[in-house]
Amino acid sequence: MTTRYQPLTMETGQQPANPSGTTPLLAAAATAVTGGSNGSGGNGGGSHNFHSGPRSPFYCATVFADCGAAMSRSAARLDPVRQQLVGYVSGALFSIGWWLFIDGIAFNASRADKISVVQIGFEDWIPGIISTLALIIVNLIDRETLSADDFAYSGQNVACKARACAFLGVTMALGALGGALAVLSLKFIIPGVSGDAFYVGQSITLQNFLIFFSSMVLWFGRNHSDEGGIAI
């Protein structure tokens, strides 16, 4: 006669077999992990989820993202200081350029009785004057007006007018650089001028390059932010 074994009940102090085939130890571990992640906002138990968004599989990517956010906040706080620094640097370059030109003319006049110097004419002043006018024209234009529409500003074809002025200013600046190099070549290099007399040609060339750099520093620094202004 075959004997049938009945499953043990709770009354015997043992649990029946798990029909799903999962061991009680693995089930308890899965429950603990699930409960710890879901109960982070409850009574303080479980692990806390510090990263709400998707996390990168690389730790260095998270570090670089945090550094970029910190640098952006620092740049926003230092924006007024940057605007002042741009104005000071641009003004210093402009002043040094004109100072070199005037110093070259004064030095040339002081050595006229000792060496053979080059006569200074109005053509030597033209590149510096054109560079200065180009600086004023370029920096009167705001970056937003280059792509503005008629609804944002009062008037018609605002963007076309702003682009035309920008083209005129940049063309004048580049033409002044070419004129300074032409004066240096025609009046100093080709005739074979050397020594102290050559300092005037160098000062004319350096003057126009410094004014051009001053214009570019002021324009790009002033239009770096959306405020469109510079504090000096």
Number of C-alpha atoms within 10 A of each C-alpha: 3 4 5 6 6 6 10 12 10 9 7 7 7 10 11 9 12 9 7 6 7 10 11 11 9 10 10 11 11 12 11 13 13 12 14 17 14 15 15 14 13 9 7 10 13 17 14 13 11 6 7 6 7 6 10 9 8 8 9 10 12 13 10 11 11 12 12 12 11 11 12 12 11 11 13 11 11 11 14 13 12 17 20 15 17 21 19 15 15 21 17 14 20 23 15 15 24 21 13 20 24 16 15 21 19 12 15 22 15 12 13 13 9 7 12 14 19 17 12 13 8 7 11 21 13 14 26 27 14 20 28 22 13 26 24 13 19 22 18 14 19 17 20 14 16 17 12 15 16 11 9 9 12 9 9 11 12 19 18 15 14 21 16 12 18 20 14 14 24 19 14 21 28 18 16 25 23 15 21 26 18 15 18 20 14 12 17 19 14 9 9 10 16 12 9 14 21 19 19 25 25 18 22 27 25 21 26 29 22 21 28 25 17 24 26 17 18 23 23 13 20 23 19 14 14 9 10 14 13 19 12 11
